[in-house]
Amino acid sequence: GIFAAGECACVSVHGGNRLGGNSLLDTVVFGQRSGQRAADYVLGMEIPKDSQQALESALKEEQDRVAALLARDRTHLPATIREKLTSTMSEQVGIFREPKPMQSALDTIRTLREEYARVGVGGKSRRFNLDLVRTLELRGMLDLAEVVTLGALARQESRGAHCRRDFLQRDDV
């Protein structure tokens, strides 16, 4: 039930003369193939009896999350957290990686997640509210930043666009 798209789905359709992490073709080709296989997989599944209840529960949870964002005062700004997250990832989890800066980035990300729990949205409308959209996106960005940083810390080798200065060699084992 896990499907890959982009460069994680193959070594590269371009061969060895292109920097990894920079291929639209890989994304389009393997995104389409992965999407087709994922659709086939889902269409072949049995629908669980409690699926309607699970969907309604997930919808309620998301509606409550949006309502909480709209109800909070705007004392903590999402833009401030986003700027800090962007600079942290650029400076400490770039292509050339070292353990101490990455651990510092992880600590910062977790602190930013705590700050996010107090973020409020400026506009209170549920329609065409870009502040709400950007605030919801920020939560996903925090999740992804944590996953990328944890993965970079765990991967003790250099490969493609991931270069550990303390582990310069690729480890195929």
C-alpha positions as CSV (number, residue, x, y, z in Angstrom):
1,G,0.0,0.0,0.0
2,I,3.0,2.4,-0.3
3,F,3.6,3.9,-3.7
4,A,6.6,5.9,-4.8
5,A,6.9,8.8,-7.2
6,G,9.7,10.9,-8.5
7,E,13.4,10.0,-7.9
8,C,12.6,7.7,-5.0
9,A,10.9,5.4,-7.6
10,C,14.0,5.0,-9.8
11,V,17.7,6.0,-10.0
12,S,16.9,8.6,-12.7
13,V,15.8,8.5,-16.3
14,H,18.5,11.0,-17.1
15,G,21.5,8.9,-16.0
16,G,24.5,10.1,-14.1
17,N,25.0,13.5,-15.7
18,R,22.4,15.4,-13.6
19,L,22.2,16.5,-10.0
20,G,19.8,14.3,-8.0
21,G,16.7,16.0,-6.6
22,N,16.1,18.1,-9.8
23,S,14.0,16.1,-12.2
24,L,10.6,17.0,-13.4
25,L,10.5,14.1,-15.8
26,D,11.0,11.6,-13.0
27,T,8.1,13.2,-11.1
28,V,5.8,13.2,-14.1
29,V,6.5,9.7,-15.4
30,F,6.7,7.9,-12.1
31,G,4.0,10.0,-10.5
32,Q,1.6,8.8,-13.3
33,R,2.7,5.2,-13.0
34,S,2.5,5.3,-9.2
35,G,-0.9,7.0,-9.3
36,Q,-2.3,4.4,-11.7
37,R,-1.1,1.5,-9.5
38,A,-2.4,3.2,-6.3
39,A,-5.8,3.6,-8.0
40,D,-5.8,-0.1,-9.0
41,Y,-4.8,-1.0,-5.4
42,V,-7.6,1.0,-3.9
43,L,-10.2,-0.3,-6.3
44,G,-9.3,-3.8,-5.5
45,M,-9.7,-3.4,-1.7
46,E,-12.7,-4.4,0.4
47,I,-14.4,-1.4,2.0
48,P,-14.3,-1.9,5.8
49,K,-17.8,-1.8,7.4
50,D,-16.8,1.0,9.7
51,S,-15.3,3.2,6.9
52,Q,-18.2,5.7,7.0
53,Q,-17.7,6.2,10.7
54,A,-14.0,6.6,10.3
55,L,-14.5,9.3,7.6
56,E,-17.0,11.2,9.7
57,S,-14.7,11.0,12.6
58,A,-11.8,12.4,10.5
59,L,-14.0,15.1,9.1
60,K,-15.1,16.2,12.6
61,E,-11.5,16.2,13.8
62,E,-10.4,18.5,10.9
63,Q,-13.5,20.8,11.4
64,D,-12.6,21.1,15.1
65,R,-9.0,21.9,14.2
66,V,-10.0,24.7,11.8
67,A,-12.5,26.1,14.3
68,A,-9.8,26.2,16.9
69,L,-7.5,28.1,14.6
70,L,-10.2,30.6,13.8
71,A,-11.1,31.1,17.4
72,R,-7.6,31.8,18.7
73,D,-6.2,35.3,19.1
74,R,-3.5,36.2,16.6
75,T,-0.7,36.7,19.2
76,H,1.5,34.0,17.6
77,L,1.9,34.7,13.8
78,P,2.2,31.8,11.4
79,A,4.5,33.9,9.2
80,T,7.1,34.2,12.0
81,I,7.1,30.4,12.5
82,R,7.4,29.8,8.8
83,E,10.3,32.2,8.4
84,K,12.2,30.5,11.3
85,L,11.4,27.1,9.8
86,T,12.7,28.1,6.4
87,S,15.9,29.6,7.7
88,T,16.5,26.6,10.0
89,M,16.1,24.0,7.2
90,S,18.2,26.1,4.8
91,E,21.1,26.7,7.2
92,Q,21.1,23.4,9.1
93,V,19.6,20.7,6.9
94,G,20.9,21.7,3.5
95,I,22.7,19.4,1.0
96,F,25.9,19.3,3.2
97,R,24.8,17.9,6.5
98,E,26.4,17.5,9.9
99,P,24.9,15.9,13.0
100,K,25.1,18.8,15.5
101,P,23.3,21.3,13.2
102,M,20.7,18.8,12.2
103,Q,20.0,17.9,15.9
104,S,19.8,21.7,16.6
105,A,17.3,21.9,13.7
106,L,15.2,19.1,15.1
107,D,15.1,20.8,18.5
108,T,14.0,24.1,16.7
109,I,11.3,22.3,14.7
110,R,9.9,20.8,17.9
111,T,9.9,24.2,19.6
112,L,8.2,25.7,16.5
113,R,5.5,22.9,16.7
114,E,4.8,24.0,20.3
115,E,4.5,27.6,19.1
116,Y,2.2,26.5,16.3
117,A,-0.2,25.1,18.9
118,R,-0.9,28.7,19.9
119,V,-1.2,30.2,16.4
120,G,-4.3,32.1,15.4
121,V,-5.6,33.2,12.1
122,G,-6.2,36.8,11.1
123,G,-9.3,36.6,9.0
124,K,-12.1,34.6,10.5
125,S,-13.9,33.7,7.2
126,R,-14.0,30.1,6.1
127,R,-14.0,31.1,2.4
128,F,-11.1,32.5,0.4
129,N,-9.1,32.9,3.6
130,L,-5.5,32.7,2.5
131,D,-4.3,33.2,6.1
132,L,-6.2,30.1,7.1
133,V,-4.8,28.1,4.1
134,R,-1.2,29.2,4.9
135,T,-1.6,28.3,8.5
136,L,-2.9,24.9,7.7
137,E,0.0,24.4,5.2
138,L,2.4,25.4,8.0
139,R,1.4,22.4,10.1
140,G,2.3,20.1,7.2
141,M,5.5,21.9,6.6
142,L,6.5,21.4,10.3
143,D,5.6,17.7,10.0
144,L,7.6,17.3,6.8
145,A,10.6,19.2,8.2
146,E,10.7,16.9,11.2
147,V,10.6,13.8,9.0
148,V,13.3,15.1,6.6
149,T,15.6,16.0,9.5
150,L,15.0,12.6,11.3
151,G,15.7,10.8,8.0
152,A,18.9,12.8,7.4
153,L,20.1,12.1,11.0
154,A,19.4,8.4,10.6
155,R,21.0,8.0,7.1
156,Q,24.6,7.6,7.9
157,E,26.0,7.8,4.4
158,S,26.2,10.2,1.4
159,R,24.0,9.6,-1.6
160,G,22.6,11.9,-4.3
161,A,21.7,15.3,-2.8
162,H,22.2,14.0,0.8
163,C,25.8,14.6,1.8
164,R,26.8,13.7,5.3
165,R,30.2,15.4,6.1
166,D,30.8,12.7,8.7
167,F,29.9,9.8,6.3
168,L,31.2,10.8,2.9
169,Q,30.9,7.4,1.3
170,R,27.8,5.8,-0.1
171,D,26.7,2.6,1.7
172,D,24.8,0.2,-0.5
173,V,24.6,-2.4,2.2
